[in-house]
């Protein structure tokens, strides 16, 4: 199972913001779309960062409510790990576990091409295991 298969099933739409947007406005987008992270892109849709709920909470704890008027670029993770459509579910699990993050942007031709969450990975892995179990049952029964 690959990133391409996941995106073919779930879609390639990604909620994005620009680096100049305020944390308050980005937070509203997270809430509106019921997501845990938002990809920060430049004017040409190139990935320049990712902003998670954790980033916002940590900055609020450190600097208080006035931080919400700051630009997303002041808080976002700018060294973003990305994957491409050829990565396997096992590779994604390894990347996410080692990096301790729950969202992984998909890069295609230098631009944002989708996003994979840990939920997507777990769901695909469970489906894969269930499919293998059914195949084994069918084999044993025949």
Secondary structure, DSSP 8 states (H G I E B T S, - for coil): -BHHHHHHHH-----EE-TTSBHHHHHHHHHHHT-SEEEEE-TT--EEEEEEHHHHHHHHHHH-GGGGGSBGGGTSB-S--EE-TT-BHHHHHHHHHHHT-SEEEEEETTEEEEEEEHHHHHHHHHHHHHHHHHHHHHHHH-
